């Protein structure tokens, strides 16, 4: 069946899913309000005929397999726009040949992330370099073959614009058709699903934030942690780590800070929402193992620090987050930090949690600017302890931050953050998007220096460059075209 937009997720989609799967799912829901949409999910996503998660949708869902890609190939052939993420283009090379318009979602800078993922996993530098080169090949393949790109914030946009410039994706033709490059790349952050909060987008584009509905939802249903889980009392102050423990995070510093803060406030409890990733293809998380070891070493495990061993269903996350008092995201400062987009912070905003985070990333600036909590230095146990005690001991401060969160979180509603994508897809489907220029192999060989210049070109560069500057523009342009032909 013909479709306007095919969205291909490179990660698990279903009741248990992490960031990339959630993003594909929520973008599908938003785009389906305007276009005919099909979402393709990997075959290791759990789906049954009675799965409520996939019922009553405004878009179609298909499953694909790397070993048997026929269903995906057929869907791609019948789609006008294809939105891909992760390693999809590398897994399915036929997507390069399709006539569809390719939108590449590069909101996860996986090349940077994997530098840290494989540091503890791969035993020698030679193998790490091989993996890194492969990641670069996958990224550059996306940048060469994509027609439009999505990133999460302005920092990422600068990073990828530099990469696109180096690959000749920003060139005279591109700038002539789109001087601002809005036709090349859009900022589409990760978003917040507002339906379960009573937040809706009105036809006018304004939001209705229903505090009464949210309070009722928070009070509804039995508790999951406070007064239920052994070791967590009904009146304890609960710090929530709302995501996986990947290698660029620093849970050990947080656990040490909680250990020291307990002497001043024994009500403190720290809960890690998951120590495992829902994607069975991903390796074990080293940071999770280190966190468990540190908690056991300090005698805090199952007393003040708690680890949820499984992955919480997407629909059940609210039951945990609504009981939290403070949201935490602590990392070490390194290259990945600057370009990251910590989606767990959006969960904290969604449920109006005061936030404690480490400096250096996009959300640290937001937390500091909007006074949504405290920003601490990397690996600063004392500063982290002070921030924890300050928020835990001041309920009025926490309530004040909750009120500020109402305004800030509206800008991250999925319906709002996907507006640039909806506009661009509308232009593409209407035939109004400018023609896209892709560099060919000859151009790539030339700009990478892997193709030797001809003898005439070398002499021209050596002896006639200064002459070109003094020639009439029309004559110098002719000579340049001649040299380009001879190269």
ABEGO torsion letter per residue (X at the ends): XBBABBBBBABBBEABBBAAAAAAAAAAAAAAAABBBBBBBBAABBBBAABAAABGBABBBBBBBAABAAAAAAAAAABABBBBBEAAAAABAAAAABABBBBBBAABBAAAAAAAAAAAABABAAAAAAAAAAAAAAAAAAAAABABBBBABAAAAAAAAAAAAAAGABBAAAAAABAAGAAABBBBBBBBBAAAAGBBBBAAGBBBBBAAAAAAAAABEBBAABGABBGBBAABBBBBBABBBBAABBAAAAAAAAAAAAAABAABBBBBABABBABAABBBBAAAAAAAAAAAAAGABGAABBBBABBBBAAAAAAAAAABABBBBBBBBBAAAAABBBAAAAAAAAAGBBBBBBBGBAAAAAAAAAGAEBBBBBGBAAAAAAAAAAAAABAAAAAAAAAAAAAAAAAABAAAAAAAAAAAAAAAAAGABBBBBBBBAAAAAAAAGABBBBAAAAAAAAAAAAAAAABBAAAAAAAAAAAAAAX
